[in-house]
Each structure stands twice: as structure tokens, then as C-alpha cells.
Amino acid sequence: MLFDAEHYFDGYKANPDYALETAVAAEKAGAECIVLCDTNGGSLLKSGSGVRATLKKVANPVGIHAHNDGNWR
């Protein structure tokens, strides 16, 4: 089972503890992979701390689902 954490980085920015709790809860519920989503785009370059914090909290593989919805010129 896969946990697709839509808006994860937006949520992590607003409330890091809650975002981490969702990843841990998904793993406890049977998720074999936690996928952190940059749903709105543009957060990935600023998301290192969220990824590192999540990796410390969960034992299963962590993936990233990124969007490039911003104007990257």
C-alpha cells in the first residue's frame, strides 16, 4: 500500500508536527511507501528539512512527487 501525501510540503510548512504525524500514522496503518507531494509546485527546492524530518520518523521507503507549476525562468 502506498500513502500519497498530497500537499505534504504545504502542510509541513504550516504545521510540521502534524504533517509528520500523518506519515507515521500511514505507516502504522500499513503503508509500505510514503510519497511526499509538492502538489502546488515550487516547494521542492525548499523542502529538504521536511524530507529529512520524515526520514527520521518512518522506517519504510519515502518517495517524492513533485510538480513544476511555478514560472521557472
C-alpha positions, 0 to 999 in steps of 0.5 A: 500500500502506498500513502500519497501525501498530497500537499505534504510540503504545504502542510509541513510548512504550516504545521510540521508536527502534524504533517509528520504525524500523518506519515507515521500514522500511514505507516502504522496503518500499513503503508509500505511507501510514503510519497511526499507531494509538492502538489502546488509546485515550487516547494521542492527546492525548499523542502529538504528539512521536511524530507529529512524530518520524515526520514527520521520518523518512518522506517519504510521507503519515502518517495517524492512527487513533485510538480513544476507549476511555478514560472521557472525562468 
